[in-house]
Amino acid sequence: MVPNTKESQRAELHKTIWRIANDLRGSVDGWDFKAYVLGMLFYRFISENLTSYLNKREHAAGDTDFDYAALSDEKAEFGRTETVAEKGFYILPSELFQNVRKRARHDENLNETLERVFKNIEGSAVSTASEDDLKGLFDDLDVNSSKLGNSVAQRNEKLVGLLNAIGDMPLGSFEDNSIDLFGDAYEYLMTMYASSAGKSGGEFFTPQEVSELLARIASHGKTRVNKVYDPAVGSGSLLLKFAKVLGRDNVGGFYGQEINLTTYNLARINMFLHDVNYEKFDIALGDTLTEPKHWDDEPFEAIVSNPPYSIKWEGNDNPLLINDPRFAPAGVLAPKSKADLAFTMHMLSWLAENGTAAIVEFPGVLYRGGAEQKIRKYLIDNNYVDTVIQLPADLFFGTTIATCIIVLKKSKTDNSVLFIDASAEFKRVGNKNKLLPGNQDHILDRFVAREDVEFVSRLVKCEEIAVNDYNISVSSYVEKEDTREVVNITELNEEIAQIVSRQEVLRSQIDAIVAVLEESTVLQGSTAPEGGWQA
C-alpha cells in the first residue's frame, strides 16, 4: 500500500486540479481560461480566509458558536471597518464563495450576482490603505464573456460548474493550517498553463526550481531579509520563493513591478493566495525601465529577476535616460533593441550595499560588443560581478536557450569573478530539463566554496577578464571536459598493421582459389566431344 504522505496528497491534488481545469475549459483556449480558474480559486481563498479570521477572533472572545458565514449581512456590517484595516478587504456573509455557490444552481442571474460580488469586494478597500492592492483584481474574470457561452444560460451553466469544481478541490481548511495548499494549487496551475501556452507562458513564469535557486543564492548567509524586489515580477513566483526558503515571517516585504496588466493582477492574486497580507507586498503596474515605481522603497537587500530577453526599449531615443541615476554611471545605455543590461543596471542601482542580486540573463549579454561591452566594463572595473553561472539548456517555457545567472554584489571581499559551468546539472523530465534539489545543491555548493574545480568552476581575476575584452561567458574560463574515448595511437597503428597483414594473406588465399577454379574450368572444356554433348 502506498503511504498517504504529504507528497502523495499533493500529487493527487495536482491531478484533480488539472482534470477539473480541462473538463471545465470546453471550447475556451486554455491560456484564456486560466483567468477563470485562478480567479475563482482566489475568490474561494479570500472567502475562507476572512471567515476563518473572524471566527477565530469571536471564538477567542468567548462566543464559541459564532459562524460568520451564517450571520446576516446587516449584523456583519458592524465589523467592516476594523476588518478592512486588518485584512485589506471585506466580504458580506451572503457574498462569500460558499454561500454564493449554494444558491448558484437556482440563480438565473448568477453572472450578475458574481459581477456585483466582485465589485463589492474591490469596493470594500476603496479609500483605505489596501485600495491599490485590491483594485482591478477581478478584471480578467469576465462573467459576461461570450467565451463562456453564447447565451446567459450557457454562461451561467459554465459558472456553476466553475464554482462547484473549485469548491470541491481538496484544499483542506484554515483551521487545519492547510493554507499552503491554496498557494501550491496556484503554482501548479500556473506551471501547467505556462507549459501548454509555450512562449506566451514563458514570458512571465519562471520554473519553480529556478526561482528557488535564485532565492537561495540571493539570501545565502542570511536568516532574514528586509525587502525583496523583482523589477519584472511576472506572476510573482520569484519573490514568493523567499517565503519558502527563509519563512514568510523572515521577509520584511515583497516588492515588484509588472508592465502587463493581466500578469500584474496574477501577481497580486498570487500574494494573497500565499497568505501574504496586503501590508507586506507592493506590486506596481508600469514600465520599470522608464517609469520605476519604487523610488521611495529602494535600496533592496535581495533582488531576483528573470527579465524579458532582448526586448526593445527607448534607450538613446529618450535623452533623459542617459542622465538617469540608474544608467548614468556606465556612461552608455543598453541598445534600443536589447534592454537586458538596462534591467541589470537598474537592479544594481537599487541594490543595498549588503545585498545580493541574482538575475537570469540571455547569453548574448555576456559577450556581445558595442554598448553592452562598455556596460560590462563598468560592472567588472567596479567589481560588481560576483558570479556567472551557466545553466542547462531547455529549462524555461517557450525557449530551449541555455540561459545564465549573473550575481551582483556591491561589497565583495575579493577582486575576482567566479565562473560556474552548471550546464550538466539537470534531469530530463517530460519534454523539459529540470533542476532537481540535488542539482540546486551542487550549484549552491560551488557558489559558496568560491574555488577552482576542474571542468566545473574557476575564480578569475578582474584583470584577466579586462584583457579578454570583458567577455564573461563561462565557456571562456571553464574548460569543458573532453568526454570522448581516449585512443592509444601506437596500439591503433599496430592493430591497423595487423589488419593489413591479414588482408594480404586473405588476398593470396583467394587468388590461389580463383586460379584453381579457372584451371578446372579449362580442363573441363578440353575433354568435351566435338560438336558438344548429345543425349
Helices and strands as residue ranges (DSSP letters): H 6-25, H 30-60, G 68-70, H 73-76, G 77-79, H 80-87, G 93-95, H 97-104, H 110-123, H 131-134, G 146-148, H 152-168, G 174-176, H 180-197, H 199-202, H 208-218, E 228-230, H 237-246, G 248-250, E 254-258, H 261-273, G 278-280, E 281-285, E 300-305, G 315-317, G 321-323, G 328-330, H 340-349, E 351-361, G 363-366, H 371-381, E 385-390, E 404-409, E 416-421, E 427-429, E 432-434, H 437-449, E 457-461, H 462-467, G 474-476, H 489-526
